[in-house]
Amino acid sequence: MWVRTLSVILCSLSIAAVDAVGAPTALAGEAGGVAAAEPTTTTTTKPAAPLHLAPITAKTPNIAYKGPVYEKTATGEVVPYVAPAKVSTTTGTAASNSAGGIAAAPSEPAASDLASGIPSELTTGDGMTSATGPTLRPELLVPGTTARFIDGLAAAPMGVPAVIQEIIWAGNELIGLPYIYGGGHGSFISPGYDCSGTVSFALHGASLLVTPEDSSEFEVWGSHGAGRWVAIFANPGHAYMTVAGLRLDTSPAEDPANLEGPRWRPLRQTNAGFTVRHPLGL
């Protein structure tokens, strides 16, 4: 009697054990295979691309460039840039251009301009000319993310935001104008510009500034530190800016050309003594 009861109990335990194993495992065994493991999901995270930061210092003042240059036309088309024939600034006569033609000689200043003491066209040491105020220049472009120096003008990189290109092209409008203390502060339009007036005009040209700022105001303008593309350097006595690897400055410091007035220049080796700011997001 006890033996029969024990056999029934053992049989029940065996059935329960089989049920606990589960049908899929049993079926896999009957088919001669191995039960499939649960699939696992592996997530691969790509490393974030490094944040681009335009240089604000350079070990050499050499800014020569020999690569391709393009021009954005009024219709928005990008075409190869053809530099205009240069006028000789040493003899005052026309210089031959590369195609064998002769460039037109500069016209004489108008009598009204002579009376006011401001010639209608100013010829500078590097051959760049400008009228009595900002002058529209070719909207130059170069490949990459670094601005380049082309015949006195800055060529905007193709690989930067449009607002950076607008800053550069606005800065070009001042090339050839003289340094005038306070110039560009009573109005953005002036026959000459001082240091902060130059920075203000370039920022205004990209719709980043509504009213001109002086150098002390630039010490607290915008965001702290250098930006990705733009850095503004200011102290109570001077202000200048770097944009995509070129410096817009009225001071000839560390510039072999040693020309006064608003100009694109090589980056300095150091920017010590200045507060550094930048437009928000740039």
C-alpha positions as CSV (number, residue, x, y, z in Angstrom):
1,M,0.0,0.0,0.0
2,W,2.7,2.5,1.0
3,V,4.8,1.5,-2.0
4,R,1.9,2.2,-4.4
5,T,1.3,5.6,-2.8
6,L,5.0,6.5,-3.1
7,S,5.0,5.6,-6.8
8,V,2.0,7.9,-7.5
9,I,3.7,10.8,-5.7
10,L,7.0,10.3,-7.7
11,C,5.1,10.2,-11.0
12,S,3.3,13.4,-10.2
13,L,6.5,15.2,-9.4
14,S,8.1,14.0,-12.7
15,I,5.1,15.4,-14.8
16,A,5.4,18.8,-13.0
17,A,9.1,19.0,-13.7
18,V,8.5,18.4,-17.4
19,D,5.8,21.1,-17.5
20,A,8.3,23.5,-15.8
21,V,10.8,23.1,-18.6
22,G,8.4,24.3,-21.2
23,A,7.3,23.2,-24.6
24,P,9.8,25.1,-26.8
25,T,12.8,23.4,-25.1
26,A,11.2,20.0,-25.4
27,L,10.3,20.5,-29.0
28,A,13.8,21.7,-29.8
29,G,15.1,18.5,-28.3
30,E,12.7,16.3,-30.3
31,A,13.8,18.1,-33.5
32,G,17.4,17.5,-32.7
33,G,18.2,21.2,-32.5
34,V,19.0,23.7,-29.8
35,A,16.5,26.1,-28.3
36,A,16.9,29.6,-29.7
37,A,18.3,32.3,-27.4
38,E,16.4,35.5,-26.8
39,P,17.7,38.2,-29.3
40,T,19.8,41.0,-27.8
41,T,19.9,44.6,-29.0
42,T,23.2,46.5,-29.2
43,T,23.1,50.3,-29.5
44,T,26.1,52.0,-31.0
45,T,26.5,55.7,-30.2
46,K,28.6,57.7,-32.8
47,P,31.0,60.1,-31.2
48,A,30.0,63.7,-31.5
49,A,31.8,65.7,-34.2
50,P,34.3,68.2,-32.7
51,L,33.0,71.7,-32.5
52,H,34.6,74.0,-35.1
53,L,36.4,76.9,-33.7
54,A,37.9,79.5,-36.0
55,P,41.5,80.4,-35.0
56,I,42.0,83.8,-33.3
57,T,45.8,83.8,-33.2
58,A,48.5,82.8,-35.7
59,K,52.3,82.3,-35.5
60,T,52.9,83.9,-38.9
61,P,51.5,87.0,-40.5
62,N,51.6,85.3,-43.9
63,I,48.0,85.2,-45.3
64,A,48.9,84.6,-49.0
65,Y,46.3,82.4,-50.8
66,K,46.6,80.8,-54.3
67,G,43.5,78.7,-54.4
68,P,40.3,79.2,-56.4
69,V,38.2,82.3,-55.9
70,Y,34.6,82.8,-56.8
71,E,32.1,85.6,-56.9
72,K,28.4,85.6,-55.9
73,T,26.5,87.6,-58.5
74,A,23.5,89.8,-57.9
75,T,21.3,86.9,-59.1
76,G,22.9,84.6,-56.5
77,E,24.9,82.6,-59.1
78,V,28.5,81.6,-58.0
79,V,31.0,82.2,-60.9
80,P,34.8,82.2,-61.1
81,Y,36.1,85.6,-59.9
82,V,38.0,87.7,-62.4
83,A,40.1,90.4,-60.7
84,P,39.9,93.9,-62.2
85,A,42.9,95.4,-63.7
86,K,45.0,97.3,-61.1
87,V,46.0,101.0,-61.3
88,S,49.6,101.8,-60.6
89,T,49.9,103.9,-57.4
90,T,53.5,104.9,-58.0
91,T,53.3,106.6,-61.4
92,G,49.7,107.4,-61.5
93,T,49.4,105.8,-65.0
94,A,47.4,102.9,-66.0
95,A,48.9,99.4,-65.6
96,S,48.7,96.7,-68.1
97,N,46.4,93.8,-67.1
98,S,47.0,90.1,-67.6
99,A,45.0,90.1,-70.8
100,G,47.2,92.8,-72.4
101,G,44.7,95.6,-72.0
102,I,45.1,98.9,-70.3
103,A,43.2,99.8,-67.1
104,A,41.5,103.2,-67.1
105,A,43.3,105.9,-65.3
106,P,41.6,107.3,-62.2
107,S,39.5,110.5,-62.8
108,E,40.4,113.8,-61.2
109,P,38.5,114.7,-58.0
110,A,35.4,116.9,-58.5
111,A,35.8,120.6,-57.7
112,S,33.2,120.3,-54.9
113,D,35.1,117.5,-53.3
114,L,38.4,119.4,-53.4
115,A,36.6,122.3,-51.7
116,S,35.4,120.1,-48.9
117,G,38.8,118.5,-48.5
118,I,37.5,115.0,-49.3
119,P,38.3,113.6,-52.7
120,S,35.6,111.6,-54.5
121,E,37.9,108.6,-54.7
122,L,40.7,107.6,-52.4
123,T,43.7,105.5,-53.6
124,T,45.4,103.6,-50.8
125,G,48.9,102.1,-50.5
126,D,47.7,98.7,-51.7
127,G,45.8,100.0,-54.7
128,M,42.4,99.7,-53.0
129,T,40.1,102.6,-53.7
130,S,37.0,103.8,-52.0
131,A,34.5,106.6,-52.3
132,T,33.7,109.0,-49.4
133,G,31.7,106.3,-47.6
134,P,31.2,102.5,-47.7
135,T,31.5,101.1,-51.2
136,L,29.9,97.8,-52.4
137,R,32.6,95.3,-53.3
138,P,32.5,91.9,-55.1
139,E,31.0,89.2,-52.8
140,L,34.0,86.9,-53.0
141,L,33.9,83.2,-52.0
142,V,36.5,80.5,-51.4
143,P,36.1,76.8,-50.6
144,G,36.4,75.6,-47.0
145,T,35.8,77.3,-43.7
146,T,38.6,79.9,-43.6
147,A,38.4,83.4,-44.9
148,R,41.1,84.4,-47.4
149,F,42.8,87.6,-48.3
150,I,42.3,88.5,-52.0
151,D,43.7,91.8,-53.4
152,G,42.9,93.7,-50.2
153,L,39.5,92.1,-49.7
154,A,38.4,89.2,-47.6
155,A,36.8,86.3,-49.4
156,A,34.1,84.5,-47.4
157,P,34.3,80.8,-47.0
158,M,31.6,78.7,-48.6
159,G,31.4,76.4,-45.6
160,V,30.2,78.9,-43.0
161,P,26.8,80.2,-42.1
162,A,25.4,82.9,-44.4
163,V,25.5,85.5,-41.6
164,I,29.3,85.1,-41.3
165,Q,29.6,85.7,-45.0
166,E,27.5,88.9,-44.6
167,I,29.9,90.2,-41.8
168,I,32.9,89.7,-44.1
169,W,31.3,91.3,-47.1
170,A,30.2,94.3,-45.0
171,G,33.7,94.7,-43.7
172,N,35.0,94.8,-47.3
173,E,32.8,98.0,-47.9
174,L,35.1,100.0,-45.6
175,I,38.4,99.0,-47.1
176,G,40.2,102.1,-48.4
177,L,38.6,104.6,-46.0
178,P,40.7,106.5,-43.6
179,Y,40.7,106.2,-39.8
180,I,38.6,109.0,-38.3
181,Y,38.2,109.2,-34.5
182,G,34.5,108.8,-33.8
183,G,33.8,107.7,-37.4
184,G,30.8,105.4,-37.7
185,H,29.2,106.3,-34.4
186,G,26.9,109.2,-35.2
187,S,25.7,107.1,-38.2
188,F,26.7,103.9,-39.7
189,I,27.5,105.8,-42.9
190,S,30.7,107.9,-42.6
191,P,33.7,109.1,-44.7
192,G,35.9,107.2,-42.3
193,Y,35.8,104.9,-39.3
194,D,37.5,104.4,-36.0
195,C,38.1,100.9,-34.5
196,S,34.8,100.3,-32.8
197,G,32.9,102.0,-35.7
198,T,34.5,99.5,-38.0
199,V,33.4,96.5,-35.9
200,S,29.9,98.0,-35.5
201,F,29.5,98.5,-39.3
202,A,30.5,94.9,-40.0
203,L,28.1,93.5,-37.4
204,H,25.3,95.9,-38.6
205,G,25.8,94.6,-42.2
206,A,24.8,91.2,-41.0
207,S,21.8,92.5,-39.0
208,L,23.5,91.8,-35.7
209,L,23.7,95.3,-34.4
210,V,21.1,98.1,-34.5
211,T,23.2,101.0,-33.1
212,P,26.9,101.5,-33.1
213,E,28.9,100.5,-30.0
214,D,32.1,102.0,-28.6
215,S,35.0,99.9,-27.4
216,S,33.9,100.0,-23.8
217,E,30.4,98.9,-24.7
218,F,31.8,96.0,-26.7
219,E,33.5,94.7,-23.5
220,V,30.0,93.6,-22.3
221,W,28.3,93.1,-25.7
222,G,27.1,89.7,-26.8
223,S,28.3,86.5,-25.2
224,H,31.5,85.8,-23.2
225,G,34.6,84.4,-24.9
226,A,35.4,83.6,-28.5
227,G,32.7,82.2,-30.6
228,R,32.8,79.5,-33.3
229,W,33.4,82.0,-36.1
230,V,33.6,85.5,-34.6
231,A,35.6,87.0,-31.7
232,I,35.5,90.6,-30.7
233,F,38.4,92.0,-28.7
234,A,37.8,95.2,-26.7
235,N,39.2,97.3,-24.0
236,P,38.5,101.0,-23.1
237,G,40.9,102.2,-25.8
238,H,40.5,99.8,-28.8
239,A,38.4,97.2,-30.4
240,Y,38.8,94.8,-33.4
241,M,37.4,91.5,-34.5
242,T,38.4,88.2,-36.1
243,V,36.0,86.5,-38.5
244,A,36.7,82.9,-39.8
245,G,40.4,83.3,-39.5
246,L,41.0,87.0,-40.6
247,R,41.3,90.1,-38.5
248,L,39.3,93.3,-39.2
249,D,41.1,96.1,-37.5
250,T,42.1,99.8,-37.9
251,S,45.4,99.1,-36.1
252,P,48.4,97.9,-38.2
253,A,49.8,96.0,-35.3
254,E,51.5,92.8,-36.4
255,D,50.5,93.6,-40.0
256,P,53.5,93.7,-42.5
257,A,51.5,96.0,-44.8
258,N,51.5,98.7,-42.0
259,L,48.5,100.5,-43.5
260,E,46.1,102.6,-41.5
261,G,42.3,102.5,-41.6
262,P,39.8,99.7,-41.6
263,R,41.4,96.6,-43.2
264,W,41.5,92.9,-43.1
265,R,44.8,91.8,-41.5
266,P,46.6,88.7,-40.3
267,L,45.7,87.3,-36.9
268,R,47.8,88.5,-34.0
269,Q,50.1,86.1,-32.1
270,T,48.4,87.1,-28.9
271,N,45.3,89.0,-28.0
272,A,46.4,89.8,-24.4
273,G,44.9,92.9,-22.7
274,F,41.4,92.6,-24.3
275,T,38.0,91.3,-23.2
276,V,36.8,88.7,-25.6
277,R,33.1,88.6,-26.7
278,H,31.1,87.1,-29.6
279,P,27.6,87.3,-31.1
280,L,25.3,84.8,-29.5
281,G,25.4,81.5,-31.4
282,L,28.3,82.5,-33.6
